[in-house]
Amino acid sequence: MKIYNTMSKSKEEFKPIEEGKVRMYVCGPTVYNVIHIGNARPMIVFDTVRRYFEYKGYDVNYVQNFTDVDDKIIKRAIEEGIDSHEISQRYIKECQADMQALNVKEATSHPLATQEIDGMIEMISDLIDKGYAYNADGTVYYRTRKFEGYGKLSKKNIDDLEAGHRSIQVAGEESKEDPLDFVLWKPKKEGEPAWQSPWGEGRPGWHIECSVMSKKYLGDEIDIHAGGEDLIFPHHENEIAQSEAANGKTFAKYWMHNGFLNIDNKKMSKSLGNFFTVKDIAQKYDLQVLRFFMLSAHYRSPLNFSADLMEAAKNGLDRILTALEQLKKNLEISKDRENQRNLQAGAQSDTIKNGAQEESMTGQETEALEELRRLGEKFEKAMDDDFNTADGIAAVFEMIKLANIHAAQGSTSVFLQEVWNQITTFCEILGIETERKEEVLSQEIEELIELRQQARKEKNFAKADEIRNQLLDMGIELKDTREGVQWKRI
């Protein structure tokens, strides 16, 4: 298995620190609002990476934090006139609900920054003792130049960084020894949450949080550290400086970063009116469609979000689910047929017990199963090559095509079961739920459909047509059948 390591800018063979185990840390969201689709990409991507490791037999310790103390959280709390803890708890619950809807597995640990303050104070104290940090009137800074490897992840030259900072004067930072030094601990301000420390009341800087949570839940050295490419600098660069200075060991063996998400080829921005939360998308699509869309491109590639591409993802996912529905029906029919045959044979002969015989696979089925296994190897080859989900999905579509051709009602149950098991196994790795969810309409739409039905009974066809058109405008198309009215989203 090969992973593209941002540190070396090359694909490297994956070799875990401890045989059969993977220690993986993924930077989580700052919980001051509901998550947007840009936040969703790393959640989906690295959940899939975790699922594949587990499929390969690894024991994965997967840690994803929640940053629950931050300037944005405090600002939101002040705006609403409530405690910042209430804000963070509200949006942690919202985030967890969205992650569940996206079929993102719960992490082994979901640490909260506010619950790990003691560990942060301990690491900061250690950095001060080792000369990597200093206290300047209650603000503790990290001596960036003291760490020889600074810039090794982002490939930034520290002298170039200093040149870029010379003209920048940040209020309140006059006490810095060097413009490039970054904050480990900041003193309390009026109305902000604070904790007691050797340097006075205050709160931690953002970067120290992840270093401490990673150390506590995974150890001094970890296999994989992951997140969006926007975190490479300064967040991940600063994590490396803190952790390696404090622990005296390589922080992470492999650094994985997903590419940016654009909207109609533009950067997502509230000012451009192209900012979408996960909940916005859930108003129009099952979030399985969003997950499938996110995995349709390689995780390191920039991904463009558009209505057309989401429709294509919806159609692709629907093709898989429709084929699996038919496969399941054929399997049930085949098992019923074989049970009936065995019961009849059992009634005629005492040698057959309990109707337990299964039909042997035909030669054609055996050949089809060999082809299916070859496609399974193709899927694994794609995923072993830096988790290429796009090629993995292509292999799944080939499996679906094979199932549509060979897995008919007349097939043996043993063959149909094998086909079902393999396709659903690979869908599980991608996080695709193979049971189609029954979509629930809003009460407003249900009432409109009922009103239209009433108008038709009263032969008020003008009113019925008016309601039909109203529903069309709301994205609901009706079809009148012998079994009653049917609907679908458009």
C-alpha positions in Angstrom: 0.0 0.0 0.0 1.4 3.4 -1.0 0.5 6.8 0.5 1.4 10.2 -0.9 3.3 11.9 1.9 3.1 15.7 1.9 6.4 15.7 3.8 8.4 14.0 1.0 6.1 15.0 -1.8 6.1 11.4 -3.1 4.3 8.2 -2.7 5.8 6.0 0.0 5.2 2.3 1.0 3.1 2.3 4.1 4.9 0.7 7.1 3.2 1.1 10.4 5.1 2.0 13.6 3.5 -1.1 15.2 2.7 -4.1 13.1 -1.0 -4.5 12.4 -2.0 -1.1 13.9 -2.6 2.4 12.6 -2.5 5.5 14.7 -4.3 8.2 12.8 -5.1 11.8 13.8 -7.4 14.0 11.7 -7.9 17.7 12.5 -11.6 18.3 13.2 -13.8 21.4 12.9 -14.0 24.5 15.0 -17.5 24.3 16.3 -19.0 27.8 16.0 -21.5 27.0 13.2 -22.9 24.1 11.3 -20.3 22.4 9.0 -20.1 23.4 5.3 -19.4 21.0 2.5 -15.7 22.0 2.5 -15.5 20.6 6.1 -17.3 17.5 4.9 -14.6 16.5 2.4 -11.8 15.5 4.8 -14.4 13.8 7.1 -15.6 11.6 4.2 -12.1 11.1 2.6 -10.3 10.1 5.8 -13.2 8.0 7.0 -12.9 6.0 3.8 -9.1 5.7 4.4 -9.9 4.3 7.8 -12.4 1.9 6.5 -9.9 0.5 3.9 -7.3 0.0 6.6 -9.8 -1.9 8.6 -10.8 -4.0 5.6 -7.1 -4.8 5.2 -7.0 -6.1 8.8 -5.5 -3.2 10.6 -6.6 -2.1 14.1 -7.1 1.6 13.6 -7.0 4.1 16.5 -8.7 7.0 14.8 -8.8 10.4 16.6 -10.6 13.4 15.4 -10.9 16.4 17.7 -13.4 19.2 18.1 -11.9 22.7 18.6 -14.3 24.0 21.2 -12.4 27.1 22.3 -11.6 29.7 19.7 -12.0 33.4 18.7 -14.9 32.5 16.4 -16.8 30.6 19.1 -16.3 33.5 21.6 -17.5 36.0 19.0 -20.6 33.9 18.3 -21.3 33.6 22.0 -21.0 37.4 22.5 -23.4 38.0 19.6 -26.0 35.6 21.1 -25.4 36.7 24.7 -24.7 33.2 25.9 -21.8 31.2 27.3 -19.2 30.0 24.7 -19.6 26.4 26.0 -23.3 26.5 24.9 -22.2 27.5 21.4 -19.6 24.7 21.1 -21.9 22.0 22.6 -24.7 23.0 20.2 -22.6 22.8 17.1 -20.8 19.6 18.2 -24.2 18.0 18.3 -25.1 19.5 14.9 -21.8 18.2 13.5 -22.3 14.7 14.9 -25.7 14.6 13.3 -24.3 15.6 9.9 -21.5 13.1 10.2 -23.9 10.4 10.9 -26.0 11.4 7.9 -22.9 11.2 5.8 -22.2 7.7 7.1 -18.9 8.8 8.7 -18.0 6.3 11.4 -17.6 7.6 15.0 -13.9 8.1 15.8 -12.2 6.0 18.4 -11.8 9.2 20.3 -13.4 12.7 19.8 -11.4 14.8 22.3 -12.5 18.3 23.1 -9.8 21.0 23.5 -11.3 22.4 26.7 -11.0 19.0 28.4 -7.2 18.8 27.7 -6.1 22.1 29.1 -3.9 20.5 31.8 -2.0 18.6 29.1 -1.5 21.8 27.1 -0.1 23.6 30.2 2.3 20.7 30.8 3.6 20.7 27.2 4.0 24.5 27.2 5.9 24.3 30.5 8.2 21.6 29.0 8.8 23.8 25.9 9.8 26.7 28.1 12.1 24.5 30.1 13.8 23.3 26.9 14.2 26.9 25.6 11.7 26.5 22.8 9.2 28.9 24.3 9.1 32.1 26.5 6.7 34.0 28.6 6.2 37.7 27.7 3.8 39.3 30.1 1.4 36.4 30.3 1.6 35.5 26.6 3.7 32.4 25.8 5.4 32.3 22.4 7.2 29.5 20.6 10.7 30.4 19.3 10.3 29.4 15.7 13.9 29.8 14.8 15.0 27.5 17.6 13.4 24.6 15.8 15.9 23.7 13.0 13.4 21.8 10.9 10.8 24.6 10.7 9.2 24.7 7.2 10.0 21.1 6.3 6.4 20.2 5.7 5.2 23.3 3.8 8.7 23.7 2.1 8.7 27.3 3.2 12.1 29.0 3.9 12.2 30.7 7.2 14.1 33.7 5.9 11.5 34.2 3.2 8.8 34.0 5.9 10.6 36.7 7.9 10.8 39.0 4.9 7.1 38.7 4.5 6.5 39.7 8.1 8.8 42.7 8.3 6.1 45.2 7.1 3.4 43.7 9.3 2.8 45.2 12.7 0.3 43.3 14.8 -1.1 45.2 17.8 -0.2 43.5 21.1 2.6 41.5 19.7 5.4 44.0 20.4 6.8 41.7 23.1 7.7 39.0 20.6 11.4 38.2 20.3 10.9 37.4 16.6 8.0 38.3 14.2 7.7 34.6 13.3 7.1 33.4 16.8 3.6 32.0 17.4 1.3 31.9 20.4 1.1 28.9 22.7 -0.9 30.6 25.5 -2.8 33.9 25.5 -3.9 36.0 28.5 -7.5 36.3 29.5 -9.7 39.1 28.0 -12.9 40.3 29.6 -15.8 38.1 28.8 -13.7 35.2 27.5 -13.3 31.7 29.0 -10.0 31.2 30.8 -8.1 28.7 32.8 -5.4 29.2 35.5 -1.8 28.6 34.4 1.7 29.4 35.6 1.6 32.5 33.4 -1.8 33.8 34.7 -5.3 33.2 33.6 -5.8 32.6 29.9 -6.4 30.0 27.2 -4.3 28.0 24.7 -3.4 28.9 21.2 -4.9 26.8 18.4 -1.8 24.9 17.4 -0.9 23.5 20.8 -4.3 21.8 21.1 -3.7 19.2 18.4 -0.2 18.4 19.5 -1.4 17.6 23.0 -4.5 15.7 22.0 -2.5 13.6 19.5 0.1 12.8 22.2 -2.5 11.8 24.8 -4.7 9.6 22.6 -2.1 8.2 20.1 1.4 8.6 21.7 4.5 10.7 20.9 4.8 9.2 17.4 1.8 8.5 15.1 1.5 6.9 11.7 -0.8 9.4 9.9 -1.7 13.0 10.4 -4.4 14.2 8.1 -6.5 17.2 7.2 -7.3 19.8 4.4 -4.4 21.3 2.5 -5.2 24.7 4.0 -3.8 23.3 7.3 -0.3 22.6 6.0 0.8 26.0 6.9 0.9 27.3 9.6 -1.2 24.8 11.6 0.5 21.5 10.8 4.0 23.1 10.5 3.5 24.5 14.0 2.3 21.2 15.3 5.5 19.6 14.1 7.6 22.2 15.7 5.8 21.9 19.1 5.6 18.1 19.2 9.0 17.2 18.0 10.7 19.8 20.3 8.7 18.5 23.3 8.9 14.8 22.6 12.2 14.5 20.8 10.7 12.2 18.2 9.3 12.4 14.6 5.8 13.5 15.1 4.0 11.7 12.2 5.4 9.3 9.6 2.9 10.2 6.9 1.1 13.5 6.2 -2.1 13.3 4.1 -3.9 16.4 2.8 -7.1 16.6 0.7 -7.5 19.2 -2.0 -9.7 22.2 -2.0 -13.4 22.2 -2.9 -14.6 24.8 -5.3 -18.2 25.8 -6.2 -18.8 26.2 -10.0 -15.0 26.7 -10.4 -14.9 29.5 -7.8 -13.7 29.5 -4.2 -16.6 28.9 -1.8 -17.5 32.2 -0.1 -20.4 33.8 1.7 -19.8 37.0 -0.2 -20.2 35.3 -3.5 -23.4 33.6 -2.4 -22.0 30.1 -3.2 -21.6 29.0 0.4 -23.3 25.7 1.2 -23.7 23.9 4.5 -24.2 20.1 4.7 -27.7 20.9 5.9 -28.3 23.0 2.8 -27.4 20.0 0.6 -29.6 17.7 2.7 -32.6 19.8 1.6 -32.2 18.6 -2.0 -30.2 15.3 -1.8 -29.8 12.3 0.4 -26.3 12.9 1.9 -25.2 9.6 0.5 -25.1 11.4 -2.8 -22.7 14.0 -1.4 -20.5 11.3 0.0 -20.5 9.5 -3.4 -19.7 12.8 -5.2 -16.8 13.5 -2.8 -15.3 10.1 -3.5 -15.7 10.4 -7.3 -12.4 12.3 -7.6 -9.0 11.5 -6.1 -8.7 13.1 -2.6 -5.7 15.2 -3.4 -7.3 16.7 -6.5 -9.2 20.0 -6.4 -12.9 19.1 -6.5 -15.5 21.2 -8.3 -19.0 21.2 -6.9 -21.9 22.0 -9.2 -25.5 21.0 -9.7 -24.7 19.0 -12.8 -22.0 17.0 -11.1 -24.2 16.3 -8.1 -27.0 15.1 -10.5 -24.4 12.8 -12.1 -23.4 11.5 -8.7 -27.1 10.9 -7.8 -27.6 9.0 -11.0 -24.5 6.9 -10.5 -25.4 6.0 -6.9 -28.9 5.2 -8.0 -27.6 2.8 -10.6 -25.6 0.9 -7.9 -28.6 0.8 -5.5 -31.1 -0.3 -8.2 -28.8 -3.1 -9.2 -28.4 -4.2 -5.6 -32.1 -4.1 -5.0 -32.7 -6.4 -8.0 -29.8 -8.7 -6.9 -31.4 -9.0 -3.5 -34.8 -9.9 -5.0 -33.2 -12.5 -7.2 -31.4 -14.0 -4.3 -34.6 -14.2 -2.3 -36.4 -15.8 -5.2 -33.5 -18.3 -5.8 -33.5 -19.3 -2.1 -37.3 -19.8 -2.1 -37.0 -21.9 -5.3 -34.3 -24.1 -3.8 -36.1 -24.5 -0.5 -39.3 -25.6 -2.4 -37.3 -28.1 -4.5 -35.6 -29.5 -1.4 -38.9 -29.8 0.4 -40.4 -31.7 -2.5 -37.4 -34.0 -2.7 -37.5 -34.5 1.0 -41.1 -35.7 0.8 -40.0 -38.3 -1.7 -36.9 -39.5 0.0 -35.8 -40.1 3.6 -32.2 -39.4 2.6 -32.7 -35.7 2.3 -32.9 -34.0 5.7 -34.2 -30.5 6.5 -34.2 -29.1 2.9 -30.5 -28.2 3.3 -29.2 -28.9 -0.1 -28.0 -26.1 -2.4 -27.6 -26.1 -6.1 -24.0 -26.2 -7.4 -22.9 -23.3 -9.4 -22.9 -23.6 -13.2 -19.7 -23.3 -15.3 -20.9 -19.9 -16.5 -21.4 -18.8 -12.9 -18.0 -20.0 -11.9 -16.4 -18.0 -14.7 -18.4 -14.9 -13.8 -17.3 -15.3 -10.2 -13.7 -15.4 -11.3 -14.2 -12.2 -13.3 -15.8 -10.6 -10.2 -12.8 -11.5 -8.1 -10.6 -10.0 -10.7 -12.6 -6.8 -10.4 -12.2 -7.0 -6.6 -8.4 -7.1 -7.1 -8.8 -4.0 -9.4 -10.6 -2.2 -6.6 -7.9 -3.1 -4.1 -5.1 -2.1 -6.5 -6.7 1.4 -6.9 -7.1 1.8 -3.1 -3.6 0.5 -2.5 -2.3 3.3 -4.8 -2.9 6.3 -2.4 -6.6 5.5 -1.9 -7.7 6.2 -5.4 -11.5 6.1 -4.8 -12.3 7.3 -8.3 -10.8 4.2 -9.8 -12.2 2.1 -7.0 -15.7 3.4 -7.9 -15.1 2.5 -11.6 -14.3 -1.1 -10.5 -17.6 -1.2 -8.5 -19.5 0.0 -11.7 -17.9 -2.9 -13.6 -19.1 -5.3 -10.8 -22.6 -3.9 -11.1 -22.5 -4.4 -14.9 -21.5 -8.0 -14.4 -24.3 -8.5 -11.8 -26.9 -7.1 -14.2 -25.8 -9.5 -16.9 -25.2 -12.7 -14.9 -27.1 -12.5 -11.6 -30.6 -13.3 -12.9 -33.6 -14.9 -11.2 -32.6 -18.3 -12.6 -29.1 -18.1 -11.0 -28.1 -20.4 -8.1 -28.4 -18.9 -4.6 -24.7 -19.6 -3.9 -23.6 -17.6 -6.9 -26.0 -14.7 -6.1 -24.9 -14.7 -2.5 -21.2 -14.4 -3.6 -22.0 -11.6 -5.9 -24.0 -9.8 -3.2 -21.2 -10.3 -0.6 -18.4 -8.9 -2.8 -20.2 -5.8 -4.1 -21.6 -4.9 -0.7 -18.2 -5.3 0.9 -16.6 -2.8 -1.4 -19.6 -0.4 -1.0 -19.0 -0.7 2.7 -15.4 0.4 2.3 -16.6 3.5 0.4 -19.3 4.1 3.0 -22.1 3.5 0.6 -25.2 2.4 2.4 -26.7 -0.4 0.2 -30.2 -0.3 1.6 -32.0 2.6 -0.1 -33.5 4.9 2.4 -37.3 5.6 2.2 -37.5 9.3 1.6 -39.9 11.2 3.7 -41.7 14.2 2.3 -42.3 17.4 4.3 -45.8 17.8 5.9 -46.4 20.8 3.5 -45.9 18.6 0.4 -47.9 15.7 1.9 -50.8 18.1 2.4 -50.6 19.5 -1.1 -50.6 16.0 -2.6 -53.7 15.2 -0.5 -55.4 18.4 -1.6 -54.7 17.5 -5.2 -56.2 14.1 -4.7 -59.3 15.6 -3.2 -59.6 18.1 -6.1 -59.4 15.1 -8.6 -62.2 13.3 -6.7 -64.3 16.4 -6.9 -63.5 16.6 -10.7 -61.9 20.1 -10.1 -59.2 19.4 -12.6 -58.1 23.0 -12.9 -57.3 23.1 -9.1 -55.6 19.7 -9.4 -53.4 21.0 -12.3 -52.6 24.1 -10.3 -51.4 22.1 -7.3 -49.4 19.7 -9.6 -47.6 22.8 -11.1 -47.0 24.2 -7.6 -45.4 20.9 -6.6 -43.3 20.9 -9.8 -41.9 24.3 -8.7 -41.0 22.7 -5.4 -39.1 19.9 -7.2 -41.8 17.2 -6.8 -43.2 15.4 -9.9 -46.4 13.4 -9.6 -47.5 10.4 -11.6 -51.0 8.9 -11.5 -51.0 5.1 -11.7 -53.5 2.3 -11.0 -51.9 1.8 -7.6 -52.3 5.4 -6.7 -50.3 8.6 -7.0 -46.5 8.3 -7.1 -43.9 11.0 -6.7 -40.2 11.6 -7.4 -37.8 14.5 -6.9 -36.6 16.4 -9.9 
